[in-house]
Amino acid sequence: MMNMNMNGMNMGMMNQMNMMNNMNMMNNMNNMNMMNNMNQMNMVNNMNNNMMNNMMNQNMMYQMKIINQMNNMFMMNQMNQAAQNTMTLNRLKKEFMLCSHDEELKGLGCQFMMENNNCFYWRVTLKGPEKTPYEGGIFTIRIAFPPNYPKLGPEFRFLNQIYHLNVDFTDQNKLGHICLNFLNEWTTTGKVADKPCYGVKQALIDIFCLFYNQNIKSAYNENMAQEYQTNLNQFNAKAKNYTQQFAKCPIFC
């Protein structure tokens, strides 16, 4: 009986030991699974981090490339603009000298000066011709040259107030603007002025001709146009009065 009891106890202890061993094995397996899972998660995280880093590096490289391209384009534009300005400046200096010494322009009473020694802004006088309401007047015209001259033509404006169909003194944004086909074509297309001095000289000659021949079709003011057609003596009297009042000396200041 004692042996049987002992054997029973031993078997119970062995079963308990087996159970404990099984539990330990299960724990070890769980631990191993957890470790594997953690390793896998770490691997996935590392892969994601690497991918993110690669994407960020690629984005940064792309952005740097775009920035470099923009900088290069800006520098090229600046260099081209500087070269264009130098070419325009040299041309304007040459044209100023040619116009200033042109005998035909001198005969029209033309005198030239630059505003504050700026080659892009000239002031030029014209004498009102005899036997017109503008006789005795000295009219000053301001010429403003664009940076890309002569690809585009300059703007001509009277600085003296003048009573004339083709000179605008009603629109505050266009005071003194001259309506002349030659000027309009030159300003919008730049087709004329391939030959130095020709463009400015021809424009001033055409403006001088407007003292004699006003273009009723290009009149800025309808009331003035009607007066010109129906009461020319009254129109001329007003033009003469404006000449005496506003064009007695050149506007060079």
C-alpha positions as CSV (number, residue, x, y, z in Angstrom):
1,M,0.0,0.0,0.0
2,M,2.8,2.4,0.9
3,N,4.5,1.6,-2.4
4,M,1.3,2.3,-4.3
5,N,0.9,5.6,-2.5
6,M,4.5,6.5,-3.2
7,N,4.1,5.6,-6.9
8,G,1.0,7.8,-7.0
9,M,2.7,10.7,-5.5
10,N,5.6,10.3,-7.9
11,M,3.3,10.2,-10.8
12,G,1.5,13.3,-9.5
13,M,4.8,15.1,-9.1
14,M,5.9,14.1,-12.6
15,N,2.6,15.3,-14.0
16,Q,3.0,18.6,-12.3
17,M,6.6,18.8,-13.6
18,N,5.4,18.0,-17.1
19,M,2.7,20.7,-16.8
20,M,5.2,23.2,-15.7
21,N,7.6,22.2,-18.5
22,N,4.8,22.6,-21.0
23,M,3.9,26.0,-19.5
24,N,7.5,27.1,-19.7
25,M,7.7,25.9,-23.3
26,M,4.5,27.8,-24.2
27,N,5.9,30.9,-22.5
28,N,9.1,30.5,-24.4
29,M,7.2,30.1,-27.6
30,N,5.1,33.1,-26.8
31,N,8.2,35.1,-26.0
32,M,9.7,34.0,-29.3
33,N,6.6,34.9,-31.2
34,M,6.6,38.3,-29.5
35,M,10.2,38.8,-30.4
36,N,9.6,37.8,-34.0
37,N,6.6,40.1,-34.2
38,M,8.7,43.0,-32.7
39,N,11.5,42.2,-35.1
40,Q,9.1,42.2,-38.0
41,M,7.6,45.5,-36.9
42,N,11.1,47.0,-36.5
43,M,11.9,45.8,-40.0
44,V,8.7,47.3,-41.4
45,N,9.4,50.5,-39.6
46,N,12.9,50.6,-40.9
47,M,11.7,50.0,-44.4
48,N,9.1,52.8,-44.0
49,N,11.7,55.1,-42.6
50,N,14.1,54.4,-45.4
51,M,11.3,54.9,-48.0
52,M,10.3,58.2,-46.3
53,N,13.9,59.3,-46.2
54,N,14.4,58.4,-49.9
55,M,11.2,60.3,-50.8
56,M,12.3,63.3,-48.8
57,N,15.7,63.3,-50.3
58,Q,14.2,63.0,-53.8
59,N,11.8,65.9,-53.1
60,M,14.6,68.0,-51.7
61,M,16.8,67.2,-54.8
62,Y,13.9,68.0,-57.1
63,Q,13.2,71.3,-55.2
64,M,16.9,72.2,-55.3
65,K,16.9,71.5,-59.1
66,I,13.9,73.7,-59.6
67,I,15.4,76.5,-57.5
68,N,18.7,76.3,-59.4
69,Q,16.8,76.4,-62.7
70,M,14.9,79.4,-61.5
71,N,18.0,81.1,-60.3
72,N,19.7,80.4,-63.6
73,M,16.8,81.8,-65.6
74,F,16.7,84.9,-63.4
75,M,20.4,85.5,-63.9
76,M,20.1,85.0,-67.6
77,N,17.2,87.4,-67.8
78,Q,19.2,89.9,-65.7
79,M,22.1,89.5,-68.0
80,N,20.0,89.9,-71.1
81,Q,18.2,92.9,-69.7
82,A,21.5,94.5,-68.8
83,A,22.8,93.8,-72.3
84,Q,19.6,95.2,-73.8
85,N,19.8,98.3,-71.7
86,T,23.4,98.9,-72.7
87,M,22.6,98.5,-76.4
88,T,19.6,100.9,-76.0
89,L,21.6,103.4,-74.0
90,N,24.4,103.5,-76.6
91,R,21.9,103.9,-79.4
92,L,20.0,106.7,-77.7
93,K,23.3,108.6,-77.1
94,K,24.1,108.3,-80.8
95,E,20.6,109.3,-81.9
96,F,20.6,112.3,-79.5
97,M,23.9,113.6,-81.0
98,L,22.6,113.0,-84.6
99,C,19.2,114.7,-83.9
100,S,20.9,117.6,-82.1
101,H,23.1,118.4,-85.1
102,D,20.5,117.7,-87.8
103,E,20.1,120.8,-90.0
104,E,16.6,120.0,-91.1
105,L,15.4,119.7,-87.5
106,K,17.2,122.9,-86.5
107,G,15.1,124.6,-89.3
108,L,12.0,123.6,-87.4
109,G,13.3,125.2,-84.2
110,C,14.3,122.0,-82.6
111,Q,16.5,122.1,-79.5
112,F,17.2,118.9,-77.6
113,M,17.9,118.2,-73.9
114,M,17.8,115.2,-71.7
115,E,15.9,115.2,-68.4
116,N,18.4,115.0,-65.6
117,N,21.0,113.6,-68.0
118,N,18.7,110.5,-68.5
119,C,19.0,109.2,-72.1
120,F,15.6,107.6,-71.9
121,Y,13.8,111.0,-71.6
122,W,14.2,113.9,-74.0
123,R,12.6,117.3,-74.3
124,V,12.5,118.9,-77.7
125,T,11.2,122.3,-78.9
126,L,9.2,123.0,-82.0
127,K,8.5,126.5,-83.3
128,G,5.0,127.3,-84.3
129,P,5.1,128.0,-88.1
130,E,4.2,131.3,-89.7
131,K,0.7,131.9,-91.0
132,T,-0.9,129.5,-88.5
133,P,-2.6,130.1,-85.1
134,Y,0.6,128.7,-83.6
135,E,2.9,131.3,-85.0
136,G,5.3,132.7,-82.3
137,G,4.8,129.7,-80.0
138,I,7.6,127.6,-78.7
139,F,6.2,124.1,-78.0
140,T,8.0,121.5,-75.9
141,I,7.5,117.8,-76.6
142,R,8.6,115.1,-74.2
143,I,9.9,111.9,-75.6
144,A,9.9,108.8,-73.4
145,F,11.8,105.8,-74.7
146,P,11.0,102.3,-73.6
147,P,13.8,100.0,-72.3
148,N,13.5,97.7,-75.4
149,Y,13.8,100.6,-77.9
150,P,13.8,100.5,-80.9
151,K,11.8,97.2,-80.8
152,L,9.0,99.4,-79.5
153,G,8.8,103.1,-80.3
154,P,8.8,106.0,-77.8
155,E,5.9,108.1,-76.6
156,F,5.6,111.7,-77.7
157,R,3.6,114.3,-75.7
158,F,3.1,118.0,-75.8
159,L,4.0,119.7,-72.5
160,N,2.4,123.0,-73.5
161,Q,-1.4,123.1,-73.5
162,I,-2.3,123.5,-77.1
163,Y,-5.7,124.0,-78.9
164,H,-5.4,121.3,-81.5
165,L,-7.7,118.5,-82.8
166,N,-5.0,115.9,-82.6
167,V,-3.5,116.6,-79.1
168,D,-5.4,115.3,-76.1
169,F,-5.8,117.6,-73.1
170,T,-9.1,116.1,-71.8
171,D,-7.9,112.7,-70.5
172,Q,-5.8,113.2,-67.3
173,N,-4.0,109.9,-68.1
174,K,-3.1,111.0,-71.6
175,L,-2.4,114.7,-71.3
176,G,-0.6,116.0,-74.4
177,H,-0.9,112.7,-76.2
178,I,-0.5,113.1,-80.0
179,C,-2.7,111.2,-82.4
180,L,-0.4,110.4,-85.4
181,N,-0.5,107.3,-87.5
182,F,3.3,107.2,-87.8
183,L,3.7,107.4,-84.0
184,N,0.9,104.8,-83.4
185,E,2.5,102.3,-85.7
186,W,6.0,102.9,-84.3
187,T,4.8,102.6,-80.7
188,T,2.8,99.4,-81.2
189,T,5.0,97.6,-83.7
190,G,8.5,99.2,-83.7
191,K,8.7,98.7,-87.4
192,V,10.3,102.1,-88.2
193,A,13.5,103.1,-86.5
194,D,16.0,100.6,-88.0
195,K,18.0,103.5,-89.2
196,P,19.5,105.7,-86.4
197,C,17.9,109.1,-86.1
198,Y,15.2,108.3,-88.7
199,G,12.4,107.5,-86.3
200,V,12.7,110.5,-84.0
201,K,13.4,112.9,-86.9
202,Q,10.5,111.7,-89.0
203,A,8.1,111.8,-86.0
204,L,9.1,115.4,-85.2
205,I,8.6,116.4,-88.9
206,D,5.2,114.8,-89.0
207,I,4.2,116.6,-85.7
208,F,5.4,119.9,-87.2
209,C,3.1,119.2,-90.2
210,L,0.1,118.9,-87.8
211,F,0.4,122.6,-87.2
212,Y,-0.6,123.1,-90.8
213,N,-2.9,120.1,-91.4
214,Q,-5.2,118.9,-88.6
215,N,-6.8,115.5,-89.0
216,I,-10.5,115.8,-88.5
217,K,-10.9,112.0,-88.5
218,S,-8.6,111.6,-85.5
219,A,-10.0,114.5,-83.4
220,Y,-9.9,113.9,-79.6
221,N,-12.8,116.3,-78.9
222,E,-16.1,116.2,-80.8
223,N,-16.9,119.8,-79.9
224,M,-13.6,121.0,-81.1
225,A,-14.0,119.0,-84.3
226,Q,-17.5,120.5,-84.9
227,E,-16.1,124.0,-84.3
228,Y,-13.2,123.4,-86.7
229,Q,-15.7,122.4,-89.4
230,T,-18.4,125.0,-88.8
231,N,-16.5,128.0,-87.4
232,L,-12.8,127.9,-88.3
233,N,-12.2,131.5,-87.5
234,Q,-13.3,131.0,-83.9
235,F,-11.3,127.8,-83.7
236,N,-8.1,129.6,-84.9
237,A,-8.7,132.5,-82.5
238,K,-8.8,130.1,-79.6
239,A,-5.7,128.3,-80.8
240,K,-3.9,131.6,-81.1
241,N,-4.9,132.5,-77.6
242,Y,-3.6,129.2,-76.2
243,T,-0.4,129.8,-78.1
244,Q,0.1,133.2,-76.5
245,Q,-0.9,131.9,-73.1
246,F,0.9,128.6,-72.9
247,A,3.7,128.5,-75.5
248,K,5.8,131.7,-75.0
249,C,8.9,129.8,-73.8
250,P,10.3,126.3,-73.9
251,I,9.5,124.0,-71.0
252,F,13.0,122.7,-70.2
253,C,12.7,122.7,-66.4
